[in-house]
Amino acid sequence: MLKAKTINIIFNSLIVVSILLCFLLKWSFWIPVSLAFIWLCITIIGSFNIQLNYHLDSLCRQPSISTNQVALTFDDGPHPDFTPKVLELLKKHQAKATFFCIGRNLETYPELAKTILEQGHAIGNHTYSHSPAFGFFSTKKVIVELQRTNGIITQLVKKSPLLYRPIYGVTNPAIKRAVKQLNLKSIGWNVRSLDTVLNENQAYNRLLKIKKGDLILLHDTSQKTVNILERLLRSLSEQNLSSVTVDELLNIEAYE
């Protein structure tokens, strides 16, 4: 799979050569413009699709797993109304999950975070602010966001977190540099429910083909997701699939 560095080298070379040929052989300047447009399209697709590992490597599933396990993950919490319901369902079905929490929500609802940990689930970093403009932050600003949330999680766990979930699945060079500097592991997914934009049935239908080793993205921020989770946990049980934390599924450490 092509990486950003390789694509940049190829297209920079092609654009420079095509510009020279425009002057030397009077080629149309639409050629370098078209090449630049193609490069831009590839970069946008690579930046918004975490499974492509375009800018940095993200762990999105466990293809070599031998046990009947999957990993449920929940982004954007903790939420005072819906996270407790999610935890209740997970406890009822003896399922474990990973919660990628927004730092400011952890600050606001520390007791919920403690409950998540007490029930055997894992907590990961999902930035401090979850800003829609996060993909445009400088490396320094990304580091500040991630360090701030890391500090909050460290106070709760007494260990430094290693798991990071890029918001919207967006990656770029600044995020890559920040993740590397902070020694974090970028965690993606290979099954996305789209529970924040689709209705309950549509979102649930996207989860019908889950298989062992899959990493599933949900959000503990709505009653809709609670309903989806209840149906999903029953379905997993019928398929003899159990949900474990991301670190267990991927055989990595969640904290250090």
DRENLOKE-876973 format. One record per residue: x, y, z of N, C-alpha, C, O in turn. Coordinates in steps of 0.05 Angstrom, whole numbers, plus 5000, padded with zeros to 4 digits. Layout:
# DRENLOKE-876973
XYZXYZXYZXYZ;...
# end
This chain:
# DRENLOKE-876973
501749765000500050005000501850255000503650275016;501250444982502850684980502550865004500350905014;504750975012504851165035505051455024505651495001;504451645042504551925035507252005024507452155005;509451905037512151985029512651895000513752054984;511851654993512351554966510651714946511651794925;508151754952506351904934507452194930507452294907;508352314951509452594949511852604931512152784914;513652404934516052404917515352364888516352504870;513552174883512652114855511452364842512152444820;509452484856507952704844509652964843509353114824;511353014863513053244861514953224837515353424823;515952984832517752944810516252984783517253114765;513852864782512252884757511453174752511553264729;510753314772509853594769512253774760511953944742;514553734772516953894765517653834736518154014720;517753574729518453504701516453614681517253714660;513953594688511853694669511953994666511354094644;512654134687512954434685515354504666515154684650;517554354670519854394652519154344623519854504605;517654134619516854064591514854264580514654304555;513354394597511554604588513054834576512254954556;515454894588517055114577518755024553519055164534;519754774555521554674534520154584509520954644487;517954444514516454324491513754454487512054364470;513254654503510654804501508254614507506154634494;508654434526506354274535504354454548504954674557;501954364550499854514563500254514593501054314605;499854754606500254774635497954624650498054604674;496054534635493954374647495054104657493853974674;497254024646498453764654499453774683498553604699;501153964690501953984718499654044737499553954760;497754214727495454274744493854024749492953974772;493453854729492053604732493453414751492153284768;496053404749497653234767497353334796497153164814;497453594800497153704826494353634838494053584861;492353644820489653584829489353284837488053224857;490653114821490552824827491952774854490952624871;494252904858495752884883493952974907493852834928;492553194903490853294924488653094931488053044955;487452984911485252784915486252544930484952444949;488652444922489752204935490352274965489852104982;491452514970492152594997489652615014489652535037;487552725004485052755019483852485025483052435048;483852305006482852035011484551895031483451765050;487151915029488951785048488751905076488951755096;488252165078487952295104485452215119485352215143;483252155104480752105116480051805119478051735130;481751635108481251345111483451225127485651165117;482951185153484951095171486050815164488350755171;484450655151485350385144487450375123488750165119;487750595108489750595087492650635098494550585084;492850715124495450765136497150945119499550905115;495951155108497251325089499451505102501651505092;498751635124500651805137502151655160504551695163;500751495175501951335196500451075199498151045190;501850885211500650615214498650625237499250705259;496250525232494150495252493350205254493150075233;492950105277492049835281489049825279487549945294;488049685258485149695252483649425255481249425256;485149205258483848945264486148755270488448815269;485348505278487248295284486848065265485247885271;488148065242487647865222488547585230487647385219;490547565248491647305255490547175280491646975290;488347285290487247185315486146895311484946835290;486446735332485446455331482946425348481446235344;482546605367480246585385477846745374478246915357;475446675383473046815373472647075388470747105405;474347265383474247525397474047755378475247755356;472647965387472648225373473048435394473248385418;473348685385473748905403471749125398471649245376;470049175417468149405416469549655426470849645447;469349865411470450125420468350335420466550345402;468550525439466550745441468051005442469851045459;467351185424468651445422466851665434464451635436;468151885442466952145448465852165476464852385483;465951965493464851975520467052075539469052195530;466652035565464151915576461852115576462252355578;459452005573456952165573455252095598454851855603;454352285613452952225638450352065635449551925653;449052085612446551945608446851675595445451485602;448751645577448851405560451251215567450950975563;453451325576455651145584454850945606455550715604;453251035627452450835646450650615634450850385643;449050675615447350475602449050285586448550045585;451050385572452950225557454450035576454649795571;455350135599456749975618454949755630455849535635;452449825634450549625645450149395625450149165633;449949455600449549255579452149075577451948835575;454449205577456949055575457248865599458148635596;456548965623456648795647454748565645455448335652;452348615636450248405633451248185615450647945619;452648255593453548055574456447975578457547835561;457548055600460347985607462248055584464047895576;461848295573463448385550465348615560464548775578;467648625548469548845554469849025530469448935507;470549275534470749465512472849665518474049675540;473449835498475350045502473950315496472550345476;474350505514473050765512475150975505476951035521;474951085481476751295473475351555481473551655467;476351675502475051895516476152165508478552195504;474352365507475152635503476152745530474752705551;478352875531479552965556477753135573477653095597;476453325561474753505577472353365589471353445610;471453145575469352985587470352825611468852785630;472752725609473952585632474252775656473752695679;474953025651475153225672472353275685472153305709;470353285668467653345678466353115692464853145712;466952865683465652625695467752425703467752195693;469452495723471552305731470452055744471751845741;468152065757467051825769466251625748466451385752;465151715726464451535704466951395693466951165687;469151555691471651435682472651225701473651015692;472351275727473151075747471550825745472550605748;468950855739467150625736467950455712468050215713;468650595690469550455666471950275673472050045665;473850385687476250235694475650015715476749795712;474050075734473349875755472049635743472249415754;470549675721469149445709470849295688469849125674;473449365687475249215671475549305642476649155626;474549535636474849645609477349815607478549885627;478149885582480550045578479750325569477550365558;481450515575480950795567483250885549485650835555;482651015527484651125509484251425504482151535511;486151545491486151825485484651895459485251785438;482752085461481252165438481352475436479352605429;483652585442484152875442482853005467481252875481;483553255472482253395494479753535486477753525501;479653665463477353825456475553705435473253785432;476653505420475153395397474253615378472053615368;476053795373475454025355475053935326476653775316;472954035313472553975284474954065267475353955245;476554245277478854345262481454205269483554295262;481253985284483553845294485553765272487953775275;484453695249486053615226487853835215489653795199;487254085223488854315215490654425236492054625232;490754285259492454375281495354335274496054145259;497154505285499954465282500854235299499454145317;503254135294504353915310504353985340503653825357;505254225345505454325373502754315387502454235410;500654405372497954425383496854145387495354095407;497453955368496553685371497753555396496453425411;500353605400501753495423500553595449500253445468;499953855450498753975474496053835480495553765503;494453795460491853665464492153385474490853305494;493953225462494352955470495652925497494952755513;497553105503498853095529496853165551496953045573;495153355546493253435566491353205574490853155597;490453055553488652825559490252595571489252465589;492752555562494452355574494752405604494652215620;495052655611495452725640492952655656493152555679;490652705645488152645659487852335662487152245684;488352185641488151895643490251785662489651595677;492651895662494751805680493851835709494451665726;492452055716491552095743489551885751489351805774;487951785732485951585738487151305739486451155757;488851245720489950975718492450935734493150705741;493851155739496551145752498651035733500850955742;497951025708499850945687499351125663497251245660;501351145646501151315622499751165599500550935593;497651275587496251135565497851115540499551295534;497450905525498850865500497050865475497950875453;494350845480492550825458491351095450490451245467;491251145424490251395414488351345390489151195372;486051455391484151435368483851705355482751885366;484851725330484551985315481552045311479951875304;480852295316478052375313477352375283478852475267;474952275277474052245250475752055233475452035209;477751935246479651765232481551915214482751805196;481752175220483452355203486352345213486952365237;488252305194491052315201492452505181491452555159;494752605189496352785172499152795183499752675204;500952935170503752945180504053055208505752955224;502453255216502653365243501853155264503153125284;499653015259498752805277500852575278501352465300;501952515256504052305255506352375273507352215289;507352625271509552715287508852715317510552635333;506452795323505652805351505452525363506352475385;504252345348503952065357506651935362507051795382;508451995344511151875346512651995371513851855386;512352255374513752385397512652295424514252275443;510052245425508852165450508751865454507751765474;509851715435510051425436507251295439506851115455;505351405423502551295424502151095401503551105381;500250925405499450735384496750835372494750865387;496650885347494250975334492350735329493150535317;489950755339487950535337485650615319484350815324;485350465298483150515279480850325283480150265306;479750235262477450045262477249925234478250035215;475849705232475149605205472149565202471249485180;470649605223467749605222466749865235467049915258;465350025218464350285228461350285226460150245205;460050325249457150315250455850565238453550555229;457250785238456151045231453651105247451651215238;453851035273451551075291450951365297448751425309;452651545290452151825295450551955272449452175275;450451825249449151945226446851775215445051885202;446851515218444751345208442651285229443151335253;440351195220438351115240439150845252441050715243;437650755272438450515287438650275270440650125271;436650225253436749975237439049985216440349785211;439350225204441550245184444250205197445950065185;444650315220447250285234447649995242449849885240;445549875253445849595262446349415239447949225241;445149465216445549295193448449295183449349105171;449849505189452749515182454449335199456749285194;453249235221454649065240454048765237454848605254;452548695217451548425215453648225206453347985210;455748325194457848135183460448145199462548085189;460148205225462548205242463647925244462247735247;466347915244467747655247470047685266470747915274;471147465275473247475295475547645285476347645262;476747795304478947975297478148255290479848425287;475448305287474548565279474648775302474448705325;475049015294475149245312472849435305472849545283;470949465323468349595317468249875329468849905353;467350065314467150345323464250415329462450395312;463750495354461150595364461650845380463950935383;459450975389459651215405457751195429455351145426;458851245453457051225477455851495483456151605505;454451605463453351875465450451905458449452125455;448951675454446151695447444651445455445851225458;442051475458440351245464440251055440439950815443;440551165416440551005392442750795393442350565387;445150885402447450705404446950495426447750265423;445750575447445150385469443350165458443749925463;441350245442439550045430441049855410440649615410;442749975395444449825376446149625391446449395383;447449725412449149555428447749315440448749095439;445349355449443749135461443248925440443548685446;442549005416442048805394444748675386444848435381;446848835385449448725376450548525396451648315387;450348575422451348385441449848125440451047905444;447248135435445747885432446747735407447047485408;447247885386448147765361450947635364451447415355;452747775378455347665383455247405399456747215393;453447405419453147165435452146925418453146705421;450346985400449246775382451446665363451346435355;453346835357455546755339457946645354460046585343;457646635380459846535398462246715396464546625396;461746975393463947175393463847335419461747415429;466147375430466347535455467847785450469647795433;467148005465468448255461470548295483470048255507;472948375475475148425493476248705488475348845469;477948805505479149065501481049065477481948845469;481549295467483349325443486049205448487149055432;487149265472489849165478489948855478491948735470;487848735488487748435489487448325461488748135453;485648445445485248355417487848375401488548185387;489248595404491548645387494148555400496348575388;493948455424496348365439498448585443500748545436;497448815452499249045458498649145486496849035499;500149335495499649455521497949705518498249865500;496049745538494349975538495650205553494950445549;497450145572498750345589501650265593502350035589;503250455602505950385609506650525636508950485646;
# end
